[in-house]
Amino acid sequence: MPAYIHHHDDIEPAFVICPSCVGLSMFVRDVEPHWSMAKIDFTYECADCGAEIKQTIIKH
């Protein structure tokens, strides 16, 4: 396994509901780990209206 791949078994993105469509779940469009691997940015997108939400998860 390459040295740059890190598994985050203890981090799960939250279930996100679209604020525009009210009730439809959003899917993860992009995942961006920070250089320190202590934080991960998730970008969610609604399949219906195209709204985007960014969420940062901090590893404890």
PQR file with spaces between the fields and no chain letter, atoms N, CA, C, O and H, PARSE charges and radii, in Angstrom:
ATOM       1  N    MET     1       0.850   -1.171    0.000 -0.4000 1.5000
ATOM       2  CA   MET     1       0.000    0.000    0.000 -0.0000 2.0000
ATOM       3  C    MET     1       0.900    1.239    0.000  0.5500 1.7000
ATOM       4  O    MET     1       1.845    1.320    0.784 -0.5500 1.4000
ATOM       5  N    PRO     2       0.607    2.195   -0.873 -0.5600 1.5000
ATOM       6  CA   PRO     2       1.421    3.412   -0.904  0.2800 2.0000
ATOM       7  C    PRO     2       1.360    4.177    0.418  0.5500 1.7000
ATOM       8  O    PRO     2       0.367    4.106    1.142 -0.5500 1.4000
ATOM       9  N    ALA     3       2.418    4.899    0.719 -0.4000 1.5000
ATOM      10  CA   ALA     3       2.527    5.609    1.993 -0.0000 2.0000
ATOM      11  C    ALA     3       1.563    6.782    2.099  0.5500 1.7000
ATOM      12  O    ALA     3       1.244    7.203    3.211 -0.5500 1.4000
ATOM      13  H    ALA     3       3.225    4.957    0.131  0.4000 1.0000
ATOM      14  N    TYR     4       1.094    7.318    0.995 -0.4000 1.5000
ATOM      15  CA   TYR     4       0.241    8.496    1.038 -0.0000 2.0000
ATOM      16  C    TYR     4      -1.235    8.187    1.238  0.5500 1.7000
ATOM      17  O    TYR     4      -2.036    9.111    1.379 -0.5500 1.4000
ATOM      18  H    TYR     4       1.352    6.976    0.091  0.4000 1.0000
ATOM      19  N    ILE     5      -1.611    6.931    1.254 -0.4000 1.5000
ATOM      20  CA   ILE     5      -3.003    6.555    1.470 -0.0000 2.0000
ATOM      21  C    ILE     5      -3.237    6.354    2.964  0.5500 1.7000
ATOM      22  O    ILE     5      -2.537    5.572    3.606 -0.5500 1.4000
ATOM      23  H    ILE     5      -0.960    6.181    1.140  0.4000 1.0000
ATOM      24  N    HIS     6      -4.220    7.060    3.516 -0.4000 1.5000
ATOM      25  CA   HIS     6      -4.579    6.937    4.915 -0.0000 2.0000
ATOM      26  C    HIS     6      -6.032    6.547    5.018  0.5500 1.7000
ATOM      27  O    HIS     6      -6.889    7.157    4.379 -0.5500 1.4000
ATOM      28  H    HIS     6      -4.789    7.695    2.994  0.4000 1.0000
ATOM      29  N    HIS     7      -6.316    5.550    5.805 -0.4000 1.5000
ATOM      30  CA   HIS     7      -7.688    5.130    6.023 -0.0000 2.0000
ATOM      31  C    HIS     7      -8.237    5.811    7.267  0.5500 1.7000
ATOM      32  O    HIS     7      -7.557    5.892    8.290 -0.5500 1.4000
ATOM      33  H    HIS     7      -5.620    5.054    6.325  0.4000 1.0000
ATOM      34  N    HIS     8      -9.443    6.289    7.177 -0.4000 1.5000
ATOM      35  CA   HIS     8     -10.097    6.965    8.294 -0.0000 2.0000
ATOM      36  C    HIS     8     -11.321    6.145    8.689  0.5500 1.7000
ATOM      37  O    HIS     8     -12.452    6.498    8.354 -0.5500 1.4000
ATOM      38  H    HIS     8      -9.995    6.223    6.346  0.4000 1.0000
ATOM      39  N    ASP     9     -11.086    5.066    9.392 -0.4000 1.5000
ATOM      40  CA   ASP     9     -12.165    4.177    9.790 -0.0000 2.0000
ATOM      41  C    ASP     9     -13.052    4.786   10.872  0.5500 1.7000
ATOM      42  O    ASP     9     -14.219    4.417   11.002 -0.5500 1.4000
ATOM      43  H    ASP     9     -10.167    4.780    9.664  0.4000 1.0000
ATOM      44  N    ASP    10     -12.506    5.710   11.642 -0.4000 1.5000
ATOM      45  CA   ASP    10     -13.257    6.273   12.756 -0.0000 2.0000
ATOM      46  C    ASP    10     -13.987    7.571   12.387  0.5500 1.7000
ATOM      47  O    ASP    10     -14.613    8.186   13.250 -0.5500 1.4000
ATOM      48  H    ASP    10     -11.558    6.011   11.536  0.4000 1.0000
ATOM      49  N    ILE    11     -13.916    7.996   11.116 -0.4000 1.5000
ATOM      50  CA   ILE    11     -14.599    9.222   10.682 -0.0000 2.0000
ATOM      51  C    ILE    11     -15.666    8.855    9.666  0.5500 1.7000
ATOM      52  O    ILE    11     -15.388    8.229    8.643 -0.5500 1.4000
ATOM      53  H    ILE    11     -13.407    7.496   10.414  0.4000 1.0000
ATOM      54  N    GLU    12     -16.886    9.256    9.967 -0.4000 1.5000
ATOM      55  CA   GLU    12     -17.985    9.050    9.034 -0.0000 2.0000
ATOM      56  C    GLU    12     -18.669   10.380    8.782  0.5500 1.7000
ATOM      57  O    GLU    12     -18.979   11.104    9.728 -0.5500 1.4000
ATOM      58  H    GLU    12     -17.112    9.764   10.798  0.4000 1.0000
ATOM      59  N    PRO    13     -18.912   10.715    7.508 -0.5600 1.5000
ATOM      60  CA   PRO    13     -19.638   11.955    7.245  0.2800 2.0000
ATOM      61  C    PRO    13     -21.081   11.837    7.729  0.5500 1.7000
ATOM      62  O    PRO    13     -21.685   10.765    7.687 -0.5500 1.4000
ATOM      63  N    ALA    14     -21.607   12.955    8.183 -0.4000 1.5000
ATOM      64  CA   ALA    14     -22.979   12.980    8.683 -0.0000 2.0000
ATOM      65  C    ALA    14     -23.959   12.861    7.521  0.5500 1.7000
ATOM      66  O    ALA    14     -23.624   13.163    6.376 -0.5500 1.4000
ATOM      67  H    ALA    14     -21.116   13.826    8.216  0.4000 1.0000
ATOM      68  N    PHE    15     -25.158   12.423    7.830 -0.4000 1.5000
ATOM      69  CA   PHE    15     -26.228   12.366    6.850 -0.0000 2.0000
ATOM      70  C    PHE    15     -26.717   13.795    6.642  0.5500 1.7000
ATOM      71  O    PHE    15     -27.162   14.437    7.594 -0.5500 1.4000
ATOM      72  H    PHE    15     -25.430   12.178    8.761  0.4000 1.0000
ATOM      73  N    VAL    16     -26.642   14.304    5.412 -0.4000 1.5000
ATOM      74  CA   VAL    16     -26.966   15.698    5.135 -0.0000 2.0000
ATOM      75  C    VAL    16     -28.232   15.767    4.287  0.5500 1.7000
ATOM      76  O    VAL    16     -28.372   15.052    3.295 -0.5500 1.4000
ATOM      77  H    VAL    16     -26.280   13.783    4.639  0.4000 1.0000
ATOM      78  N    ILE    17     -29.151   16.641    4.699 -0.4000 1.5000
ATOM      79  CA   ILE    17     -30.401   16.849    3.974 -0.0000 2.0000
ATOM      80  C    ILE    17     -30.342   18.207    3.292  0.5500 1.7000
ATOM      81  O    ILE    17     -29.894   19.185    3.889 -0.5500 1.4000
ATOM      82  H    ILE    17     -29.037   17.222    5.505  0.4000 1.0000
ATOM      83  N    CYS    18     -30.789   18.271    2.055 -0.4000 1.5000
ATOM      84  CA   CYS    18     -30.742   19.498    1.263 -0.0000 2.0000
ATOM      85  C    CYS    18     -31.640   20.570    1.885  0.5500 1.7000
ATOM      86  O    CYS    18     -32.820   20.321    2.129 -0.5500 1.4000
ATOM      87  H    CYS    18     -31.154   17.477    1.570  0.4000 1.0000
ATOM      88  N    PRO    19     -31.089   21.763    2.144 -0.5600 1.5000
ATOM      89  CA   PRO    19     -31.893   22.839    2.717  0.2800 2.0000
ATOM      90  C    PRO    19     -32.900   23.423    1.718  0.5500 1.7000
ATOM      91  O    PRO    19     -33.919   23.977    2.128 -0.5500 1.4000
ATOM      92  N    SER    20     -32.629   23.306    0.428 -0.4000 1.5000
ATOM      93  CA   SER    20     -33.539   23.844   -0.587 -0.0000 2.0000
ATOM      94  C    SER    20     -34.714   22.906   -0.859  0.5500 1.7000
ATOM      95  O    SER    20     -35.862   23.341   -0.953 -0.5500 1.4000
ATOM      96  H    SER    20     -31.801   22.856    0.094  0.4000 1.0000
ATOM      97  N    CYS    21     -34.416   21.630   -0.982 -0.4000 1.5000
ATOM      98  CA   CYS    21     -35.466   20.646   -1.317 -0.0000 2.0000
ATOM      99  C    CYS    21     -36.201   20.146   -0.075  0.5500 1.7000
ATOM     100  O    CYS    21     -37.283   19.572   -0.199 -0.5500 1.4000
ATOM     101  H    CYS    21     -33.484   21.276   -0.906  0.4000 1.0000
ATOM     102  N    VAL    22     -35.649   20.347    1.098 -0.4000 1.5000
ATOM     103  CA   VAL    22     -36.209   19.948    2.390 -0.0000 2.0000
ATOM     104  C    VAL    22     -36.693   18.497    2.367  0.5500 1.7000
ATOM     105  O    VAL    22     -37.855   18.206    2.081 -0.5500 1.4000
ATOM     106  H    VAL    22     -34.770   20.813    1.199  0.4000 1.0000
ATOM     107  N    GLY    23     -35.779   17.624    2.671 -0.4000 1.5000
ATOM     108  CA   GLY    23     -36.154   16.224    2.792 -0.0000 2.0000
ATOM     109  C    GLY    23     -35.346   15.288    1.920  0.5500 1.7000
ATOM     110  O    GLY    23     -35.266   14.097    2.220 -0.5500 1.4000
ATOM     111  H    GLY    23     -34.835   17.860    2.903  0.4000 1.0000
ATOM     112  N    LEU    24     -34.739   15.787    0.842 -0.4000 1.5000
ATOM     113  CA   LEU    24     -33.931   14.927   -0.005 -0.0000 2.0000
ATOM     114  C    LEU    24     -32.512   14.864    0.538  0.5500 1.7000
ATOM     115  O    LEU    24     -31.949   15.878    0.952 -0.5500 1.4000
ATOM     116  H    LEU    24     -34.804   16.755    0.598  0.4000 1.0000
ATOM     117  N    SER    25     -31.946   13.683    0.532 -0.4000 1.5000
ATOM     118  CA   SER    25     -30.575   13.544    1.028 -0.0000 2.0000
ATOM     119  C    SER    25     -29.592   13.980   -0.060  0.5500 1.7000
ATOM     120  O    SER    25     -29.884   13.909   -1.254 -0.5500 1.4000
ATOM     121  H    SER    25     -32.402   12.859    0.196  0.4000 1.0000
ATOM     122  N    MET    26     -28.429   14.428    0.386 -0.4000 1.5000
ATOM     123  CA   MET    26     -27.388   14.887   -0.530 -0.0000 2.0000
ATOM     124  C    MET    26     -26.288   13.831   -0.596  0.5500 1.7000
ATOM     125  O    MET    26     -26.114   13.048    0.337 -0.5500 1.4000
ATOM     126  H    MET    26     -28.192   14.485    1.356  0.4000 1.0000
ATOM     127  N    PHE    27     -25.548   13.815   -1.702 -0.4000 1.5000
ATOM     128  CA   PHE    27     -24.450   12.864   -1.838 -0.0000 2.0000
ATOM     129  C    PHE    27     -23.117   13.586   -1.739  0.5500 1.7000
ATOM     130  O    PHE    27     -23.036   14.790   -1.982 -0.5500 1.4000
ATOM     131  H    PHE    27     -25.688   14.451   -2.461  0.4000 1.0000
ATOM     132  N    VAL    28     -22.067   12.845   -1.382 -0.4000 1.5000
ATOM     133  CA   VAL    28     -20.722   13.415   -1.257 -0.0000 2.0000
ATOM     134  C    VAL    28     -20.146   13.565   -2.664  0.5500 1.7000
ATOM     135  O    VAL    28     -19.984   12.584   -3.391 -0.5500 1.4000
ATOM     136  H    VAL    28     -22.133   11.866   -1.184  0.4000 1.0000
ATOM     137  N    ARG    29     -19.842   14.810   -3.033 -0.4000 1.5000
ATOM     138  CA   ARG    29     -19.285   15.096   -4.352 -0.0000 2.0000
ATOM     139  C    ARG    29     -17.768   15.127   -4.330  0.5500 1.7000
ATOM     140  O    ARG    29     -17.121   14.732   -5.300 -0.5500 1.4000
ATOM     141  H    ARG    29     -19.974   15.606   -2.442  0.4000 1.0000
ATOM     142  N    ASP    30     -17.190   15.601   -3.211 -0.4000 1.5000
ATOM     143  CA   ASP    30     -15.743   15.765   -3.148 -0.0000 2.0000
ATOM     144  C    ASP    30     -15.263   15.583   -1.709  0.5500 1.7000
ATOM     145  O    ASP    30     -15.953   15.968   -0.765 -0.5500 1.4000
ATOM     146  H    ASP    30     -17.716   15.922   -2.423  0.4000 1.0000
ATOM     147  N    VAL    31     -14.085   15.000   -1.547 -0.4000 1.5000
ATOM     148  CA   VAL    31     -13.451   14.827   -0.236 -0.0000 2.0000
ATOM     149  C    VAL    31     -12.044   15.392   -0.338  0.5500 1.7000
ATOM     150  O    VAL    31     -11.260   14.970   -1.188 -0.5500 1.4000
ATOM     151  H    VAL    31     -13.524   14.687   -2.314  0.4000 1.0000
ATOM     152  N    GLU    32     -11.721   16.357    0.540 -0.4000 1.5000
ATOM     153  CA   GLU    32     -10.402   16.994    0.533 -0.0000 2.0000
ATOM     154  C    GLU    32      -9.760   16.883    1.911  0.5500 1.7000
ATOM     155  O    GLU    32     -10.148   17.608    2.827 -0.5500 1.4000
ATOM     156  H    GLU    32     -12.358   16.699    1.231  0.4000 1.0000
ATOM     157  N    PRO    33      -8.785   15.991    2.077 -0.5600 1.5000
ATOM     158  CA   PRO    33      -8.075   15.927    3.364  0.2800 2.0000
ATOM     159  C    PRO    33      -7.096   17.083    3.476  0.5500 1.7000
ATOM     160  O    PRO    33      -6.499   17.490    2.480 -0.5500 1.4000
ATOM     161  N    HIS    34      -6.924   17.616    4.685 -0.4000 1.5000
ATOM     162  CA   HIS    34      -5.932   18.653    4.940 -0.0000 2.0000
ATOM     163  C    HIS    34      -4.566   18.006    5.052  0.5500 1.7000
ATOM     164  O    HIS    34      -4.466   16.795    5.252 -0.5500 1.4000
ATOM     165  H    HIS    34      -7.408   17.285    5.494  0.4000 1.0000
ATOM     166  N    TRP    35      -3.525   18.792    4.926 -0.4000 1.5000
ATOM     167  CA   TRP    35      -2.162   18.247    4.917 -0.0000 2.0000
ATOM     168  C    TRP    35      -1.822   17.519    6.192  0.5500 1.7000
ATOM     169  O    TRP    35      -1.033   16.575    6.163 -0.5500 1.4000
ATOM     170  H    TRP    35      -3.607   19.775    4.763  0.4000 1.0000
ATOM     171  N    SER    36      -2.398   17.929    7.327 -0.4000 1.5000
ATOM     172  CA   SER    36      -2.089   17.287    8.599 -0.0000 2.0000
ATOM     173  C    SER    36      -2.931   16.034    8.846  0.5500 1.7000
ATOM     174  O    SER    36      -2.676   15.290    9.793 -0.5500 1.4000
ATOM     175  H    SER    36      -3.039   18.696    7.350  0.4000 1.0000
ATOM     176  N    MET    37      -3.918   15.806    8.006 -0.4000 1.5000
ATOM     177  CA   MET    37      -4.852   14.672    8.104 -0.0000 2.0000
ATOM     178  C    MET    37      -5.702   14.743    9.369  0.5500 1.7000
ATOM     179  O    MET    37      -6.358   13.760    9.717 -0.5500 1.4000
ATOM     180  H    MET    37      -4.125   16.411    7.237  0.4000 1.0000
ATOM     181  N    ALA    38      -5.708   15.872   10.059 -0.4000 1.5000
ATOM     182  CA   ALA    38      -6.536   16.039   11.251 -0.0000 2.0000
ATOM     183  C    ALA    38      -7.927   16.534   10.886  0.5500 1.7000
ATOM     184  O    ALA    38      -8.866   16.393   11.669 -0.5500 1.4000
ATOM     185  H    ALA    38      -5.176   16.670    9.776  0.4000 1.0000
ATOM     186  N    LYS    39      -8.060   17.116    9.696 -0.4000 1.5000
ATOM     187  CA   LYS    39      -9.354   17.616    9.241 -0.0000 2.0000
ATOM     188  C    LYS    39      -9.619   17.114    7.826  0.5500 1.7000
ATOM     189  O    LYS    39      -8.696   16.947    7.029 -0.5500 1.4000
ATOM     190  H    LYS    39      -7.297   17.232    9.060  0.4000 1.0000
ATOM     191  N    ILE    40     -10.896   16.875    7.528 -0.4000 1.5000
ATOM     192  CA   ILE    40     -11.301   16.467    6.195 -0.0000 2.0000
ATOM     193  C    ILE    40     -12.501   17.316    5.792  0.5500 1.7000
ATOM     194  O    ILE    40     -13.462   17.440    6.552 -0.5500 1.4000
ATOM     195  H    ILE    40     -11.645   17.011    8.176  0.4000 1.0000
ATOM     196  N    ASP    41     -12.444   17.904    4.589 -0.4000 1.5000
ATOM     197  CA   ASP    41     -13.557   18.687    4.057 -0.0000 2.0000
ATOM     198  C    ASP    41     -14.388   17.814    3.133  0.5500 1.7000
ATOM     199  O    ASP    41     -13.866   17.206    2.199 -0.5500 1.4000
ATOM     200  H    ASP    41     -11.664   17.803    3.972  0.4000 1.0000
ATOM     201  N    PHE    42     -15.692   17.756    3.403 -0.4000 1.5000
ATOM     202  CA   PHE    42     -16.626   17.051    2.541 -0.0000 2.0000
ATOM     203  C    PHE    42     -17.469   18.088    1.811  0.5500 1.7000
ATOM     204  O    PHE    42     -17.949   19.039    2.428 -0.5500 1.4000
ATOM     205  H    PHE    42     -16.116   18.250    4.162  0.4000 1.0000
ATOM     206  N    THR    43     -17.652   17.917    0.513 -0.4000 1.5000
ATOM     207  CA   THR    43     -18.548   18.765   -0.263 -0.0000 2.0000
ATOM     208  C    THR    43     -19.729   17.897   -0.678  0.5500 1.7000
ATOM     209  O    THR    43     -19.567   16.895   -1.375 -0.5500 1.4000
ATOM     210  H    THR    43     -17.262   17.145    0.012  0.4000 1.0000
ATOM     211  N    TYR    44     -20.922   18.298   -0.238 -0.4000 1.5000
ATOM     212  CA   TYR    44     -22.152   17.572   -0.558 -0.0000 2.0000
ATOM     213  C    TYR    44     -22.878   18.305   -1.673  0.5500 1.7000
ATOM     214  O    TYR    44     -22.803   19.531   -1.765 -0.5500 1.4000
ATOM     215  H    TYR    44     -21.054   19.111    0.328  0.4000 1.0000
ATOM     216  N    GLU    45     -23.580   17.561   -2.521 -0.4000 1.5000
ATOM     217  CA   GLU    45     -24.356   18.154   -3.601 -0.0000 2.0000
ATOM     218  C    GLU    45     -25.714   17.471   -3.692  0.5500 1.7000
ATOM     219  O    GLU    45     -25.825   16.255   -3.536 -0.5500 1.4000
ATOM     220  H    GLU    45     -23.640   16.565   -2.446  0.4000 1.0000
ATOM     221  N    CYS    46     -26.745   18.273   -3.948 -0.4000 1.5000
ATOM     222  CA   CYS    46     -28.098   17.744   -4.108 -0.0000 2.0000
ATOM     223  C    CYS    46     -28.273   17.307   -5.565  0.5500 1.7000
ATOM     224  O    CYS    46     -27.973   18.072   -6.482 -0.5500 1.4000
ATOM     225  H    CYS    46     -26.655   19.261   -4.075  0.4000 1.0000
ATOM     226  N    ALA    47     -28.749   16.103   -5.775 -0.4000 1.5000
ATOM     227  CA   ALA    47     -28.955   15.593   -7.129 -0.0000 2.0000
ATOM     228  C    ALA    47     -30.130   16.281   -7.815  0.5500 1.7000
ATOM     229  O    ALA    47     -30.201   16.302   -9.044 -0.5500 1.4000
ATOM     230  H    ALA    47     -28.993   15.482   -5.031  0.4000 1.0000
ATOM     231  N    ASP    48     -31.047   16.840   -7.039 -0.4000 1.5000
ATOM     232  CA   ASP    48     -32.247   17.451   -7.617 -0.0000 2.0000
ATOM     233  C    ASP    48     -32.012   18.910   -8.013  0.5500 1.7000
ATOM     234  O    ASP    48     -32.239   19.275   -9.167 -0.5500 1.4000
ATOM     235  H    ASP    48     -30.990   16.823   -6.041  0.4000 1.0000
ATOM     236  N    CYS    49     -31.561   19.747   -7.079 -0.4000 1.5000
ATOM     237  CA   CYS    49     -31.449   21.187   -7.355 -0.0000 2.0000
ATOM     238  C    CYS    49     -30.011   21.652   -7.559  0.5500 1.7000
ATOM     239  O    CYS    49     -29.803   22.766   -8.038 -0.5500 1.4000
ATOM     240  H    CYS    49     -31.376   19.451   -6.142  0.4000 1.0000
ATOM     241  N    GLY    50     -29.007   20.840   -7.212 -0.4000 1.5000
ATOM     242  CA   GLY    50     -27.612   21.200   -7.419 -0.0000 2.0000
ATOM     243  C    GLY    50     -26.997   22.033   -6.305  0.5500 1.7000
ATOM     244  O    GLY    50     -25.881   22.529   -6.461 -0.5500 1.4000
ATOM     245  H    GLY    50     -29.176   19.935   -6.823  0.4000 1.0000
ATOM     246  N    ALA    51     -27.691   22.201   -5.186 -0.4000 1.5000
ATOM     247  CA   ALA    51     -27.159   22.975   -4.059 -0.0000 2.0000
ATOM     248  C    ALA    51     -25.925   22.273   -3.483  0.5500 1.7000
ATOM     249  O    ALA    51     -25.852   21.044   -3.471 -0.5500 1.4000
ATOM     250  H    ALA    51     -28.597   21.798   -5.059  0.4000 1.0000
ATOM     251  N    GLU    52     -24.961   23.063   -3.007 -0.4000 1.5000
ATOM     252  CA   GLU    52     -23.730   22.524   -2.423 -0.0000 2.0000
ATOM     253  C    GLU    52     -23.580   22.965   -0.975  0.5500 1.7000
ATOM     254  O    GLU    52     -23.928   24.088   -0.611 -0.5500 1.4000
ATOM     255  H    GLU    52     -25.021   24.061   -3.016  0.4000 1.0000
ATOM     256  N    ILE    53     -23.053   22.054   -0.153 -0.4000 1.5000
ATOM     257  CA   ILE    53     -22.750   22.345    1.241 -0.0000 2.0000
ATOM     258  C    ILE    53     -21.363   21.789    1.527  0.5500 1.7000
ATOM     259  O    ILE    53     -21.058   20.655    1.158 -0.5500 1.4000
ATOM     260  H    ILE    53     -22.771   21.141   -0.449  0.4000 1.0000
ATOM     261  N    LYS    54     -20.513   22.590    2.189 -0.4000 1.5000
ATOM     262  CA   LYS    54     -19.194   22.119    2.629 -0.0000 2.0000
ATOM     263  C    LYS    54     -19.244   21.881    4.120  0.5500 1.7000
ATOM     264  O    LYS    54     -19.797   22.681    4.875 -0.5500 1.4000
ATOM     265  H    LYS    54     -20.761   23.512    2.489  0.4000 1.0000
ATOM     266  N    GLN    55     -18.654   20.762    4.541 -0.4000 1.5000
ATOM     267  CA   GLN    55     -18.615   20.410    5.965 -0.0000 2.0000
ATOM     268  C    GLN    55     -17.208   19.926    6.288  0.5500 1.7000
ATOM     269  O    GLN    55     -16.644   19.104    5.565 -0.5500 1.4000
ATOM     270  H    GLN    55     -18.204   20.112    3.928  0.4000 1.0000
ATOM     271  N    THR    56     -16.644   20.440    7.379 -0.4000 1.5000
ATOM     272  CA   THR    56     -15.324   20.025    7.829 -0.0000 2.0000
ATOM     273  C    THR    56     -15.480   19.128    9.046  0.5500 1.7000
ATOM     274  O    THR    56     -16.145   19.485   10.019 -0.5500 1.4000
ATOM     275  H    THR    56     -17.102   21.107    7.966  0.4000 1.0000
ATOM     276  N    ILE    57     -14.857   17.961    8.976 -0.4000 1.5000
ATOM     277  CA   ILE    57     -14.882   17.017   10.097 -0.0000 2.0000
ATOM     278  C    ILE    57     -13.489   16.984   10.695  0.5500 1.7000
ATOM     279  O    ILE    57     -12.499   16.808    9.985 -0.5500 1.4000
ATOM     280  H    ILE    57     -14.317   17.672    8.186  0.4000 1.0000
ATOM     281  N    ILE    58     -13.422   17.155   12.007 -0.4000 1.5000
ATOM     282  CA   ILE    58     -12.149   17.176   12.723 -0.0000 2.0000
ATOM     283  C    ILE    58     -11.968   15.849   13.462  0.5500 1.7000
ATOM     284  O    ILE    58     -12.848   15.405   14.199 -0.5500 1.4000
ATOM     285  H    ILE    58     -14.227   17.299   12.583  0.4000 1.0000
ATOM     286  N    LYS    59     -10.817   15.236   13.248 -0.4000 1.5000
ATOM     287  CA   LYS    59     -10.494   13.975   13.899 -0.0000 2.0000
ATOM     288  C    LYS    59     -10.010   14.272   15.316  0.5500 1.7000
ATOM     289  O    LYS    59      -9.123   15.105   15.501 -0.5500 1.4000
ATOM     290  H    LYS    59     -10.102   15.597   12.650  0.4000 1.0000
ATOM     291  N    HIS    60     -10.572   13.612   16.302 -0.4000 1.5000
ATOM     292  CA   HIS    60     -10.218   13.857   17.705 -0.0000 2.0000
ATOM     293  C    HIS    60      -9.144   12.917   18.154  0.5500 1.7000
ATOM     294  O    HIS    60      -8.717   12.974   19.307 -0.5500 1.4000
ATOM     295  H    HIS    60     -11.293   12.935   16.151  0.4000 1.0000
